[in-house]
Amino acid sequence: MEKPARIVSTEKIRNFNEKVRAGLEQALNFMMALDSGKIQVGPFEPFLMPIEAYISAYKKQSVLIKLYSDKDFQGELYWFFELRTAISLGSLLRMLPIPAMEEKLSKKIFDANDQDSFGEVGNQLCGILDRVFRTVTNKNIHLRMDFNKKVYPDESIRLDSFVNREEYVVFLANLVLPGAPVQKITLLLPRSLYEVMLNIEISLEGITPKLVVVHSHDSALLERLQIEMNSRYTTVLPAASQDDVFKLVDTPGVAAVGVDLREMSSPLSLQDSIYLKRLVTNRTFTRIPYFLTWKNADNATLEEVKKLGLAGATTGSFEQNFARWAVAFTQDPTD
């Protein structure tokens, strides 16, 4: 199982993280309006981690809030609040007397009233996060909250209840409530969402990913493969057009190439023959492992393509086979 990997910080990352932190802190203080002092949210220290590794390692009693994202990004985010934090925030919101709140904390009571109050806190924070995401990044990302009032660990909160297509950026921060011990809040964002919002490819300390050039005539498939394949050890370089493949294969660090062309049939058209011959004569391309196929690929056309010198051509489905094929050239060498 992969270990956490710290994200290399940049000015863009630091600015975004600080605006998220400041927005949450301001919202909490506005909601609670405490006379005893300010609520403080510490700096986020983001790192990358598979969801299964996080679930396996994190056993502290916590309350889970799921955030569903749509519009410019389809996916899920996860917010873990320590049980003590959830009880405290819910109690503070309904202005419960301090002795009553302390009794709840000592007995770990999280009853229906606490759950409803904390659900309102979560709903307000979800709205703040939604606004920060859209205003800071100019992306049309809409978040909505799902709070099932369960305390983690719980039988209903298993690995299969999380979306597990990629690694997550883990935002971990200290939360300081006046007169209380330091607590933790944890926000998990899909890596692809973080990169989409900031328009970056994140780098990890001590890890240099292998590059994979990918082109498909189906732009939606190309986008899905980016989400599926991008990881700490692999970065997809998407080629928007067939000709872009020739530009990208010269990028230092390219380990494999995948080309999924529009439909071809035997006998090959002059246009198709010219493009395929360009692939054959490109020395960089022929030195790198490649997976070449096309829409509705058939054996007759495959034989003609191979006669041109493209032994890596196949009738295999690009969508079903390419990502699995590429693993051999991109996996962590220590595995």
C-alpha positions as CSV (number, residue, x, y, z in Angstrom):
1,M,0.0,0.0,0.0
2,E,1.3,3.4,-1.0
3,K,2.6,5.7,1.7
4,P,1.7,9.4,2.0
5,A,3.8,11.6,-0.3
6,R,4.2,15.3,0.4
7,I,3.2,17.7,-2.4
8,V,5.9,20.1,-3.5
9,S,4.7,23.6,-2.6
10,T,4.5,26.4,-5.1
11,E,3.2,30.0,-4.8
12,K,0.0,29.0,-6.6
13,I,-0.6,26.1,-4.2
14,R,0.2,28.2,-1.1
15,N,-2.2,31.0,-2.2
16,F,-5.0,28.5,-2.9
17,N,-4.5,26.6,0.4
18,E,-4.4,29.8,2.4
19,K,-7.6,31.1,0.9
20,V,-9.4,27.9,1.7
21,R,-8.0,28.0,5.3
22,A,-9.0,31.6,5.8
23,G,-12.5,31.1,4.3
24,L,-13.2,28.2,6.7
25,E,-11.8,30.1,9.7
26,Q,-13.8,33.2,8.9
27,A,-17.0,31.2,8.5
28,L,-16.6,29.3,11.8
29,N,-16.0,32.5,13.7
30,F,-19.0,34.2,12.0
31,M,-21.3,31.3,12.9
32,M,-20.2,30.9,16.5
33,A,-19.5,34.5,17.4
34,L,-17.8,33.4,20.6
35,D,-17.0,35.9,23.4
36,S,-14.3,33.7,24.8
37,G,-11.9,34.1,21.8
38,K,-11.4,33.3,18.1
39,I,-11.5,29.8,16.5
40,Q,-8.3,29.2,14.6
41,V,-7.7,27.0,11.6
42,G,-4.0,26.2,11.2
43,P,-2.1,26.0,7.9
44,F,-2.9,23.1,5.6
45,E,-0.1,20.7,5.0
46,P,-1.2,18.8,1.8
47,F,0.0,15.4,0.9
48,L,-1.0,12.7,-1.5
49,M,-2.4,9.4,-0.3
50,P,-4.7,6.6,-1.6
51,I,-8.1,6.5,0.1
52,E,-7.5,2.9,1.1
53,A,-4.3,3.8,2.9
54,Y,-6.1,6.7,4.7
55,I,-9.0,4.5,5.8
56,S,-6.6,1.8,6.9
57,A,-4.4,4.1,9.0
58,Y,-7.1,6.5,10.4
59,K,-8.9,4.9,13.3
60,K,-9.8,7.9,15.5
61,Q,-13.5,8.4,16.1
62,S,-14.6,11.0,13.6
63,V,-17.7,12.3,11.9
64,L,-17.6,12.0,8.1
65,I,-19.2,14.5,5.7
66,K,-19.3,13.7,2.0
67,L,-19.3,16.5,-0.5
68,Y,-20.6,15.7,-4.0
69,S,-19.2,17.8,-6.9
70,D,-20.8,18.4,-10.2
71,K,-20.7,20.8,-13.2
72,D,-17.0,21.2,-14.2
73,F,-15.9,18.3,-12.0
74,Q,-17.8,15.1,-11.2
75,G,-16.7,13.4,-8.0
76,E,-16.7,13.2,-4.3
77,L,-14.7,15.0,-1.5
78,Y,-14.5,13.7,2.1
79,W,-14.3,15.7,5.3
80,F,-13.3,14.1,8.6
81,F,-14.0,15.9,11.8
82,E,-12.8,14.4,15.1
83,L,-15.8,13.4,17.2
84,R,-14.7,15.8,19.9
85,T,-14.7,18.6,17.2
86,A,-18.1,17.7,15.9
87,I,-19.6,17.7,19.4
88,S,-18.0,21.0,20.3
89,L,-19.0,22.8,17.1
90,G,-22.6,21.5,17.3
91,S,-22.8,22.6,21.0
92,L,-21.3,26.0,20.3
93,L,-23.7,26.7,17.4
94,R,-26.8,26.1,19.7
95,M,-25.1,28.0,22.5
96,L,-25.1,25.0,24.9
97,P,-23.7,26.0,28.4
98,I,-20.1,25.1,28.8
99,P,-20.7,22.5,31.6
100,A,-23.3,20.7,29.4
101,M,-20.9,20.6,26.5
102,E,-18.0,19.3,28.7
103,E,-20.3,16.5,29.9
104,K,-21.0,15.6,26.3
105,L,-17.4,15.6,25.5
106,S,-16.4,13.5,28.5
107,K,-19.1,10.9,27.7
108,K,-18.7,11.2,23.9
109,I,-22.4,11.9,23.5
110,F,-23.4,12.8,19.9
111,D,-27.2,12.7,20.0
112,A,-29.8,13.8,17.6
113,N,-29.6,17.4,18.6
114,D,-25.8,17.4,18.3
115,Q,-26.1,15.7,14.9
116,D,-28.6,18.3,13.6
117,S,-26.5,21.2,14.9
118,F,-23.3,19.8,13.4
119,G,-25.1,19.1,10.2
120,E,-25.9,22.8,9.9
121,V,-22.2,23.7,10.6
122,G,-21.2,21.2,7.8
123,N,-23.7,22.7,5.4
124,Q,-22.4,26.2,6.0
125,L,-18.8,25.1,5.6
126,C,-19.7,23.3,2.4
127,G,-21.2,26.6,1.1
128,I,-18.0,28.4,2.0
129,L,-15.8,25.8,0.3
130,D,-18.1,25.9,-2.8
131,R,-17.7,29.7,-3.0
132,V,-13.9,29.6,-2.4
133,F,-13.4,27.0,-5.1
134,R,-15.4,28.9,-7.7
135,T,-14.1,32.4,-7.0
136,V,-10.4,31.5,-6.5
137,T,-10.2,29.2,-9.5
138,N,-12.9,30.5,-11.9
139,K,-14.2,27.0,-12.3
140,N,-17.9,26.2,-12.3
141,I,-17.7,23.6,-9.5
142,H,-20.8,23.0,-7.4
143,L,-20.7,21.2,-4.1
144,R,-23.5,19.7,-2.1
145,M,-23.3,18.0,1.3
146,D,-24.3,14.5,2.4
147,F,-24.2,13.9,6.2
148,N,-25.5,10.5,7.2
149,K,-24.9,11.1,11.0
150,K,-22.5,8.2,11.4
151,V,-19.5,8.1,13.6
152,Y,-16.4,6.6,11.9
153,P,-15.2,3.8,12.2
154,D,-18.6,2.3,11.3
155,E,-19.7,-0.7,9.4
156,S,-21.5,1.5,6.9
157,I,-18.3,3.5,6.2
158,R,-16.1,0.9,4.4
159,L,-13.7,1.3,1.6
160,D,-16.3,0.4,-1.0
161,S,-18.4,3.4,0.1
162,F,-15.7,5.8,-1.2
163,V,-14.9,6.7,-4.8
164,N,-11.6,5.0,-5.3
165,R,-10.4,5.8,-8.9
166,E,-7.4,7.9,-7.9
167,E,-5.2,9.2,-5.1
168,Y,-6.5,12.0,-2.9
169,V,-4.9,15.3,-1.8
170,V,-5.2,15.3,2.0
171,F,-5.6,18.7,3.7
172,L,-4.7,18.3,7.3
173,A,-4.9,21.2,9.7
174,N,-5.0,22.0,13.4
175,L,-8.3,23.4,14.7
176,V,-8.1,25.4,17.9
177,L,-11.3,26.2,19.8
178,P,-10.9,28.6,22.8
179,G,-10.1,26.8,26.0
180,A,-9.9,23.4,24.3
181,P,-7.0,21.1,23.2
182,V,-5.8,21.2,19.7
183,Q,-7.8,19.1,17.3
184,K,-7.6,18.0,13.7
185,I,-9.7,18.5,10.6
186,T,-9.0,16.6,7.4
187,L,-10.3,17.3,3.9
188,L,-9.7,14.8,1.1
189,L,-9.9,16.1,-2.5
190,P,-9.5,13.9,-5.6
191,R,-6.1,14.7,-7.1
192,S,-7.7,15.5,-10.5
193,L,-10.0,18.0,-8.9
194,Y,-7.1,19.8,-7.2
195,E,-5.2,19.9,-10.5
196,V,-8.2,21.1,-12.5
197,M,-8.9,23.9,-10.1
198,L,-5.3,25.1,-10.0
199,N,-4.5,24.2,-13.6
200,I,-1.3,22.4,-12.6
201,E,0.3,19.0,-12.5
202,I,1.3,18.5,-8.9
203,S,4.8,17.3,-8.0
204,L,5.7,15.0,-5.1
205,E,8.8,15.2,-3.0
206,G,11.3,12.5,-4.0
207,I,9.3,11.1,-6.9
208,T,9.8,11.8,-10.6
209,P,6.8,10.3,-12.5
210,K,7.1,8.5,-15.9
211,L,5.5,10.3,-18.8
212,V,3.0,8.7,-21.1
213,V,1.9,10.3,-24.3
214,V,-1.8,9.5,-25.1
215,H,-3.9,10.4,-28.1
216,S,-7.5,9.3,-28.8
217,H,-9.9,10.3,-31.4
218,D,-12.5,10.2,-28.6
219,S,-11.8,13.3,-26.4
220,A,-14.0,12.0,-23.6
221,L,-12.0,8.7,-23.5
222,L,-8.8,10.7,-23.4
223,E,-10.1,12.7,-20.4
224,R,-11.1,9.5,-18.6
225,L,-7.7,7.9,-19.2
226,Q,-6.0,11.0,-17.7
227,I,-8.0,10.6,-14.5
228,E,-7.4,6.9,-14.4
229,M,-3.7,6.9,-15.1
230,N,-2.4,10.0,-13.5
231,S,-0.7,9.0,-10.3
232,R,2.4,9.6,-8.3
233,Y,4.4,7.4,-10.7
234,T,2.6,8.3,-14.0
235,T,1.7,11.6,-15.7
236,V,-0.3,11.6,-18.9
237,L,0.6,14.0,-21.6
238,P,-2.6,14.3,-23.7
239,A,-2.2,14.8,-27.4
240,A,-5.2,16.7,-28.6
241,S,-4.5,15.8,-32.3
242,Q,-2.7,13.1,-34.2
243,D,0.1,15.5,-35.1
244,D,0.6,16.5,-31.4
245,V,1.9,13.0,-30.8
246,F,5.1,13.9,-32.8
247,K,5.7,17.0,-30.7
248,L,5.1,15.2,-27.3
249,V,7.2,12.1,-27.9
250,D,10.3,14.2,-27.8
251,T,9.6,15.3,-24.2
252,P,12.3,14.1,-21.9
253,G,11.1,11.2,-19.6
254,V,8.5,9.7,-22.0
255,A,8.2,6.0,-21.1
256,A,5.3,4.9,-23.4
257,V,3.0,6.1,-26.1
258,G,-0.7,5.3,-26.8
259,V,-2.4,6.2,-30.1
260,D,-6.1,5.5,-30.7
261,L,-6.9,6.7,-34.3
262,R,-10.2,7.3,-35.9
263,E,-11.6,4.4,-38.0
264,M,-9.4,2.9,-40.7
265,S,-10.0,0.1,-43.1
266,S,-8.1,-2.0,-45.7
267,P,-7.0,-0.9,-48.2
268,L,-5.6,2.1,-46.2
269,S,-6.4,5.6,-47.5
270,L,-3.5,7.8,-48.7
271,Q,-4.0,10.1,-45.7
272,D,-3.8,7.2,-43.3
273,S,-0.8,5.6,-45.0
274,I,1.1,8.9,-44.9
275,Y,0.4,9.3,-41.2
276,L,1.4,5.8,-40.3
277,K,4.6,6.1,-42.3
278,R,5.5,9.2,-40.4
279,L,5.2,7.1,-37.2
280,V,7.5,4.5,-38.7
281,T,10.2,7.0,-39.7
282,N,10.1,8.9,-36.3
283,R,13.1,7.4,-34.5
284,T,12.0,8.6,-31.1
285,F,8.6,6.9,-31.5
286,T,10.1,3.6,-32.6
287,R,12.5,3.6,-29.6
288,I,9.6,3.9,-27.1
289,P,7.1,1.2,-26.3
290,Y,3.8,2.0,-28.0
291,F,0.2,0.8,-28.2
292,L,-1.4,1.7,-31.6
293,T,-5.0,0.9,-32.5
294,W,-8.0,2.6,-34.2
295,K,-11.8,2.6,-34.0
296,N,-13.3,-0.7,-35.1
297,A,-9.9,-2.3,-35.6
298,D,-10.0,-5.5,-37.7
299,N,-7.4,-8.1,-38.6
300,A,-7.2,-7.3,-42.3
301,T,-6.3,-3.7,-41.6
302,L,-3.9,-4.8,-38.8
303,E,-1.9,-6.9,-41.3
304,E,-1.6,-3.9,-43.7
305,V,-0.5,-1.6,-40.8
306,K,2.1,-4.1,-39.6
307,K,3.5,-4.5,-43.1
308,L,4.4,-0.8,-42.9
309,G,6.7,-1.6,-39.9
310,L,4.4,-0.9,-37.0
311,A,4.7,-4.1,-35.0
312,G,3.1,-2.5,-31.9
313,A,-0.2,-2.1,-33.7
314,T,-3.1,-4.2,-32.2
315,T,-6.8,-4.7,-32.6
316,G,-7.2,-4.5,-28.8
317,S,-9.6,-2.0,-27.3
318,F,-7.8,1.2,-26.3
319,E,-10.3,1.9,-23.5
320,Q,-10.1,-1.6,-22.0
321,N,-6.4,-2.5,-22.5
322,F,-4.1,0.6,-22.8
323,A,-3.9,1.6,-19.2
324,R,-3.2,-1.9,-18.1
325,W,-0.6,-2.3,-20.8
326,A,1.2,0.9,-19.8
327,V,1.6,-0.2,-16.2
328,A,4.6,-2.3,-17.2
329,F,6.5,0.8,-18.3
330,T,5.4,3.2,-15.5
331,Q,5.2,1.3,-12.3
332,D,7.3,2.1,-9.2
333,P,10.6,0.4,-9.7
334,T,10.7,-0.6,-6.1
335,D,7.5,-2.7,-6.3
